[in-house]
Amino acid sequence: MLPHLAPADDDAPAPPLLIFAVTGMGGIGKTALAVETAHRARVEGWFPGGTLFVDLRGYDDVPVTADQAVLALLDALGVRNQDLPTTAERRYDTYRTLLTERRERMLLILDNASDPSQYLPLLPGTDHHRVIITSRDRSDALPARLIDLETLTPDDSAALLTRALHDTDERDDRPAREAGALGELALLCGHLPLALQIAAGMLRRRRHRGIASLVAEIRSAGDPTAVLDQGSPGTDLYGRSLVLRPVLETSYRRLPPEQARLLRLLALAPGTEIATEAICALADLEEPVTLRLLEDLAAVHLVTPVPCVDGTAAAVRWRLHDLVRVFGVGVVVGDVGLREEGEGARERVLEWYLRWADAADDRLRWLPGREVPERFRERGEALAWLDGERAGLVAAVEWGREERFAPAAVLLAQCLAEYLEWRRYFDDSIAVAEAGREAAWRAGDQRGEASAWNNLGLALREVGRVEEAVQAHTRARDLYQAAEERPGEATAWNNLGLALREVGRVEEAVQAHTRARDLHQAAGDRPGEATAWNNLGLALREVGRVEEAVQADTRARDLFQAAGDRPREATAWNNLGLALEEAGRAVEAVEAYGTSLAICRECEDWYGVGRALYNLADLHETADRPAQARTTYLEAADAYTRANAPTDAAEARTRATGLPQ
């Protein structure tokens, strides 16, 4: 903004009247930016005629009108008492005439406007001067250079707090000693300058207490505005009120009823961002109406649009500032009728998530011959939808801790298991499985509880918590047995075998996989039988029964091929390669790894690609082909990185580093 305020060269044509509209949510720092800009411009000597500043108090209960503001401006220009025109029309004429006749450039700051009627009559009738308007509303009432302010970055937030403390006492070493707490405090303040300023004031007063004490206080309260407003010093250097909640309340009270309703419901939505389509379900509105309301809320900086890749309006996601979210939740909690409205909205969006997560899960598990699931014609479409909604889906499962939402949350958790494992989001897998387990227990769903224990065990094993994984799969098996759910019991036995093998109890693993295979065979479940054969091959190889392992992996491969399950066929080929390599049949092992690699690339299974390449590289190294081994290890590392498997990627790079180029 500052460079545009510079005067034009003497021989340059005068630019048109240049107006800056600085917009953003309350507390974002609009006034501070305008005032700082004015100070810097004065230092440069760009406005020898001075600066006129008027606070329009647009969000107070009684905003300043243009008629009132022009009196203050005329007074600043030296027109007062008996010189003051008696009618409003003549006052505006006098005001504009004075600005037109004044050759020394002036800067006019019209601060805190809530409606164009407050500032339009105050614009100078000449292009000689410059105007800065600040507002929470993004108005289209006049052509202006819009400057939309966003919250600070985490680094800038920490710097603001640090500077505020050091300005008072340069010996204050709390920011350096408590860097983690400083960052957490900035996050709790939503990186909002007003909140950060209040927090800095509180820290100055509690000089002998750590930053962590304020963080703990805010976390305990659950509402940053309650703590910060209680400790607010009242006003800043400009005499403005330093309080958070009234800033949010005034913005909320000015909303029309339908916008206010949507804002409240958005505060209850799962995740930090939510898609337009999900908001339609949340609010029970058609898409055109929803988009109009969202755009209206974005214009007053209460929601932020986050465009998606395809650029369509329906693809836009929407984000609430954390403090706005907390405020909205508080509004709902404080009113019985609004609470029921909110619960109904949460039920609708949970049902919407469940419908499409179920369809996406069906697509990920789809095999030839089955009906193609609703909406997702391709596997990639299902993955893309799940990727976009992941944060909301995971958060929605957490709702299962409330009895009303428990049954749906159990089902949603089951729908996410395959996807989270495929993408290797194991922390999310653990969170979802634990929430699903609690929801199933709350709903009295024994099968759902067993399924959650099973999924929890898979995720725990992947993050190295294998003893806990053994316990989880044992619990799942026992619950399935009690429910006489044989397919589930077979799956639990199979997964228990995987965990037992990883803790070194390989003979028990062989028995578990054999039991799983027999149960699947008895039920006529060929895909389940294939999985059991596949894992049995791994266990047999580890106990030295290599030829039996080759036979088991071959049987698994054939069953997966017959089912048309390409991703799992690739895994069977890879495991067959391991067994063939152990049996000294290196040429056949190379062929098996190569086939696995080709299928994984076809399926965009980047972890499988990395696994096959790693095994090929190991074969090259064993055969004393170091250059080929090094290149292949590095290719494996790239694939692992793409698959969100940094530990495997690091191991592959380490192996490559130890080989000559």
N, C-alpha and C positions, 0 to 999 in steps of 0.2 A: 504493500500500500504506500509506503513512504516515498519511493522513487516517483510515483505518479503525482505526488503533491508538489514536486519541484517546479518552479516557474519555467515557462518556455523561453527559448532564446529570443532576443529582441526582434530579430527579423523573421521569426516563425509566426505563422498565423495563430491566433488565439484558439485554444482548444475549446470544445463545447463545455458547458457546465459539467463538472465532474463530481459525481456523488458516489460515495462509498457507503454501502450498507453492510455493517458488521453484524452478523447474526450468529446465534447459537443458544444453547439452553441456558437457563439461569445459573449464574455462578461460573460460567465458562471463561470470563475475563474480558468481556466486550468493552466495558468502560475503561478498564486498565489499559487495554490496547489503544483505545482512542486517545486517552490522556497521554500515554507515553509517546504516541506518534506526534501529538501536538507539541510536546516538549522538545522532541528531536527536531521537528520542523522549525521551531523557534530558534534553536541553536544554529541551525543552518541559515537563518535569516530569511526564510521563504515567505513568512507572513508578517511583514512589518506593521500591518494594520492591527495585529493582535488576534486573539482567539475568543470567540463567543461560545459559551457553554451553557446549556440549559438542560436540566434533568426533568424529563416529561413524566416521570413516575408512572409509566404506562401500566404497571401491574399492581399499583396500589388500589385500595378500594375506591379512591376518588382521583383518577388520573388528572394531570395538568392538561388543560385544553390549549389549543393553538391561540385562542384569544388571551388566555392568561400568560402564555409563554411570550407572546409578542410584547407584552408590557415589560417583562424582565429584559428582553433584548433591546428594546428602546431605551430603557434605563441605562443599560451598559453602553449604549451609543450616545448617552448624554441628553436624552429627551425625557423630561420628567416634570412633575408638578404642573404649572400653568402652560408649559409648552406641549403637554401631552394632548393629542387630538381627542375629541370627546366621543367619537364613534369608532367601533372596531374597524370598519372599512377604511376610514381615514388613517387609522394607526398602521394598518398594513401598507397603505400607500406611502406613508412617511418612512416606514421601515425599509421598503424596497428602494425608495428614492435615495435614502442615505447610503445604502449599499452600492447602488449604481454610481453615485457621485464619488464614492470613496475610492481613490486611485491606489491606495496602499492595500495590497491583497490581505484578505482575512480568511480565517478558518472558522467555520461554524460547526459546532458539535451538538447534535440533537440526540441526547442520550435517553435510552430506556423507553423507546416508543412502542406502543402496543397496537396502534391503529394509524393508517395513513392520514386520517383527518387531523392528527396531532402535529404532523410535520409538513404536509404538502403546502399549507398557506405560508409556511415560514421559509420556504426556499427562496434564495435571492433571485431577482429577475435579471441577473447578469452572469456571464461566464467567467468573470474576472476572479471570483472567489471559489472556495472549495467547501464541500459539505461532507461530514461524516455522520451517519445515522446508525445508532445501535438499537437492536431489537431482538427479542426472542423469536419473532415471526419473520419468516422468509416471504416478504411481500413482493408482489409483481405490479404494484401500483405505479411505478415509475422506472425508467431505465437507469440502472445503477450498476456499478461494479460490486458484485456480491462477494463477500468474504465470510465463508462459513467456518466458524471456529470449532475445532474438535478438542476432545480432552487431550491432556499432555501424554507423552510417551512415558513409560516407566522410568527411564533414565532422567528425563526432564522433571518428573514429579519428585524423584529423590533429590535432584539438584535444587529444586525450589525449597524443599524442607531444610536441606543442609544450609543453604544460603540464608534462609530466614533465621536459623538458630545461630549461625556464625555472625550475622549482622548484629545480633544482640550481645553475644559473648564469643569471641574468636577462640576461647579455650574450650568451648563446648565440643567434646569429642564423641558424643553419643552417636552421631551418624556414622563415624568410622568404626566405633566399637560394636554397633548394632546394625550393621548393614542389612542383615536379613530382616530384622524387625522394621527397619526404615522402609524397605521395599513392600513389606506386608501392610504397613500403615498407608502407604501410597495407594495400594490396591484397594484397601477398605474405603479410602476416600474416593474411589472411582476415578482417580487421576484428575479430579475436578479442582481447578485452582481455588475456588472459594472454600471447599472442604479442606484442602491442603493448608490454606492460610489459617483457618480456624485451628486445625490440628497443630500447626507450628506455634500459635499463640498459647495453646494449652501446654505444649512441651516447654515453652519458655517459663511459664508459671510453675510448673512442676520440675524445676531445674535438677533436683536431686533424685528424681525417679527416672527409670529407664524408659526408652521408647516402647519396649515390650510391655510395660505396664498399661500404656494407653491402648495398645493392640489388644491385649487381653480384655480390657474393659469394654471395648467396642464389640469384640467377638461374643462376650458374655451377654451383652444387651441384645445382640442380633439385629440392631438397627443403628447404623452409624449416625444418623441424624439426631437420635435421642441423646447420645453421648456428646457429640460435637456441639450441638446447640446449647446443651446445659453448661458447657465450658466456654462458650463463645464470649469474647471480650465485648461484644455489643456492636461497635461500629469501627470502620477503618479510618484511614487518614482523610478520606474524602467525605466522611460523615455518613457513609452508606452502612446499612444494617448488615452485620456479619452473622446471618442465620441461614440454615439450610432448608428446614422443613417449610417455613413460610414461602420461600422461593418456589418450592414444588407445589405447594397448596394453591398459590395464586395462579400458576400455569394451569393446574387441573380445574380450578373453579371457572376459568374462562372458557372451557371447552363446551361445545354443544353436547346434549345428552348422549347421542349415539357415539360421538368421539370419546367421551369420558368412559362409556361402557367398554369400548374396545380397548382403551388403555388399561383399564382395570383387568380385563381378561388376559391381555398380553403379559401383565405382571405375573400371572399364574402359570404361564406356558412353561413347558420343560425346556431346559437348555438356554444358552445365551442368545441364540439366533433361531428364528423360526420361519419356515417358508410360507409364502402367501397361501398356498393350498391348505396347509395345516391351520393357518389362521381362519380360513373360511370355515373349517370344521369347528374350531374353538368357539367362534362367534356365531355359528349357525347362520351365515350370510352367504349370498351369492358372490362370486369373484368380482364383478364390476363394482358392487357396493363396498366390498372389503378393500379393494385397491383405492377407491376414492377416499375412504376414511383414513387409510394408512398414509396416503399422500398428504392429507390434511394434517395429520399428526406429525409427519416429517417436516412440514412447512413451519411448524412451531417448535421444532427441535425436541420433540418428546419421543420420537422413534428415529432410527437411522436406517436408511435402505442400504443393503449390501448386495450389489448386483452380482448375478451369477454369470457363468461363462456364456450361456446362449443369448443373454441380453434381453430376453422377453420380460414383459412386466410380471407375468405369472411366476417366473423363475427367481425373481428378487426375493432375498431373505431380509428379515427385519430384526433389528437389535434395539433393546432398551438399555439405557444407561443403568448401571447397577443401583444407583441411588433412587432413580425413578422406579425401578422394579420394587425395591424395598418399600418405597412410599406407596405404590399401588397395592401391594400385599397388605399393608397396614390399613388402607382404606377399606379393603374387602373384609378383613378380619374384624374390624370394628362395627360391622353392620350385619345383622342376622340375614336380612333379605339378600344382601350382596354376597354373603357366604354361600347361600344356596345357589345363586346364579353362577358363582364361580365353580362350585362342585359339578354342576351340570355341564359347564364348559369343559372342565377337565375330563369328564366322562366321554364327551364327544370327541375330543382330540385323541384320547387314549384308544377309543374304538377305531378312529381313523388310522392311527399308527399301526394298530394290530392288523387291520385289514390289509394294508399294503406291505407291512413287514412279512406277513404270512405269505402273500403272493410272491414277494422277492425271495423268501426262503424256499418256496416251492421251485422257483426258477433255478436257484443254486443247486438244488438236489434233483433237478429234473433229469430223467433218463429217456432215451428214445422209446416211443410207443405210448408214453403217457401224454395226457392232455397238457397243452401249453398253458401255463398259468395266466390269469388275468393281468392285463396291463403290460407285463414285461415279456416282450417277444424274444429278447436276447439276454444272455447271461450278463453281458456288460451293462445293460440297462438296469438290471436289478442291483448290481454292485454300485453303479453310479448313484442310484436313489438312496441306497443304504449309506454310502459315503456321505452324501449331503445331509442326511437326517440323523447321523450316528449320535451326536451329542444329545439331541432331543429324545431319541429312542432310549438311550441309556438312562437319562434322567427320568423318563416316564416309567421305566421299570421300578425305580426307587419309590414311586407312589404306592407300590404294592404293600408298603409297610402300613398303609391305612386300609382298614378292613373293606371299605367301600370299593377300592380299586384292586384288591388282591387277586381275584380270579383272572381279570384281564392281564394283570402284570405277570402272572405265572405263564400265560400263553405267550406274551410278548417276549419274555426272557428265553423261552424255548425257540422262538423264531429267530433270535439273534445269534444263537450259539454257533451255527455253521459259518455265518458271515464273519463274526469276530475272530474265529479260529483261522479262517481263510486269509484275512487281512493281518493276522498276528497282533491284534489289539488285546493282549492278554490281561493287562490291568483292567480294561473294560470288561473282559470276560469274567474275571473274578468278581468285580462289582455287580455285574448283572446276575451271575449265578447265586451270589449270596443274597441279593435282594429277592430273586426268584424263589430261593429256598424258604426265606422268611415269609414271603407272600403265600406260598403253598401251604406252609404250616398254619398260617393264620386262616386260610380258606378251608383247611381240613382236606387238602388234596394230596393224598399219599403218593400217587403216581407222579404228580407234578413235583413233589418234594424229592422223590428219587431221581427224577430227571435233572433237577437243579444240582443235587449232589454229584451226579455223574459229570455234568458240564463243569462244575467247580473243580473236580479232580483233574480233568483234562487241562484246564488252564493252570492249575497249581503245578502240574508236572512240567509244563512248558517253561515256567519261570524258575524251575529248580527246586521247588518245595515238594520233593517227591514223597517223603514220609507222610506229609499231610494229604498228598494225592492218594496214597494207598488207603488211608483212613476214609477219605471221601468216597472212593469207589466201593470200598467195603460197605459203607453205610448205604450207598445206592443199591448195591446187590441185595442187602438184607431187606430194604424197603420193597423192592420189586418182588422178592420172594414172598414176603408177607402179603402182598397184594395179588399174588399168583399171576404176575405179569411176566410171562416167559420171554417175549421178545426183549423187553427191557432188562430182564435178568441176564440174558445172553450178552447184551451190549455192555452191561456193567462188568461181567466176567472178563470180557475182552479188554476193556479199558483198565481193569484191575491188573491184568497180565502185563500191560505196558508199564504200569507204575512199579510192579514187582520186579520186572527186569531191570529197571533203572536203579533200584536200591540194591541190586545184586542178588535177589532171590529168584534166580533164573529158572531153577527146576520148578518152583511154584508157578512161575509165569507160564511155563509149558503146560502145566496142568490147567491153569486158568483159561488159556487160549483154546485148549482141547475141549474143555467144558463148554466154552462159548460156541465153538464150531458144532458140537453135537446138538446143542439147543437150537441153533439156527437151522441145521439140517432137519431136525425133527419138525420145525415149523414151516419148512419149505421156503425159508428166507434166503435166496441165493446171494443177494448183495451182502447181507450180514455174514453169511458163511464165507464169502470171498474175503471180507475184512478179517475174519478170524484166521483163515488160512494165511493171509498176508503177515499178520502179526506173529502167528505160530512159527512161520519161517524164520523171523528174526530171532526168536527165542531158541529155536533148534540150532541155529548157526552158532549162538553164543555158548551152548553146552557141547559143541563139537560134533553135533549130528548133522554134518554139512550136506550129505546127499539127501537126507530127509528134508532139509531146509530148501534145497533146490526143487524138490518135488512139491513142497508146500507152496513156494512162491510161484511155481509154474501153474499150480491149480488155481491160485488166487488170480493170476493174470488171465487165465482162460475164463473164469467166471465173470470178471470185470469186463472183459471183451464181449462176452455174450450179453451182458446187461447194457452195454453201450456206455459204461461209466468211464469216460476218458481220463479225468483227473486221477481217479484211483487206479486205473490201469497203469498210468505213468508211475505211481508209487510202487506198484507190484513189479514193474520192469526194473526199477531202481533196486529194489530189495533182491530181486533175482540176480542182478548184476553183482551185488555184494556176495551172495552165496556162491555164484560161479567163480568169482575171483578167489574166494576162500578155498574152493575146490581145485584151484590151479588151472581153470579154464578161462585164461585171460582174454582170448580172442572173442569168445562168446560173451564175456563180461562187458567188453567194449561195445559190442552190438546192443546189449541190453541197456547200458547207460545211454547210448546214442538214441535208442528208441524212446526212452523215458524223457530225454532232453527235447526231442522233437514234439512229443505230445504236450509237455509242459509249456513250451513256447506257443503251441497252438491254443492252449487254454489260458494263456497269460498267467500261469502259475509261476511267479518269479522265484519263490522259495524252492519249488521243485527244480527250476532251471539251475539255481545255484547249487543245489544238492547233487544233481547229475554231473554238472561241470566239476565240482569238487572231487567227486569219485573218479571221474576221468583223469583229472590232474594227478590224483594219488597213484593211479595206474601208470601214467607217464613217468612219474618220479620213481616208482618201483622198477620200471623197465629202463632206467637210466637215460631218460629223455628230458633233461632239466629245462631246456628252453621251452619245449612244448608244455611241460608241467607248470612253469612259471606263468606263461601266458594264460593257461586255462584256469589257474588259481585266481588270477586277477579278474578274469571274466566271471568266475564264480562270485568273487567279492562284489562286483558291480550288481549282479543279479540279487544277491542277498541284501544289499543296500536298498535296492528297489522294492524288495519284499518286506522292508521294515524289520530286518534281522541283523542289527549292528554287531552282535557278538559273533555270529557266524561269519560276517563279512570281515571282521578284524582277524579272526583265525585264518581265513583264506589268504589275507594279505600277509600275515606273518609267515605262512608257509611259502608264499611267493618270494618274500624278502630273503629267505634263507637259501634260495637257489640262484645259480649264476645266470646272467642275462644272455 
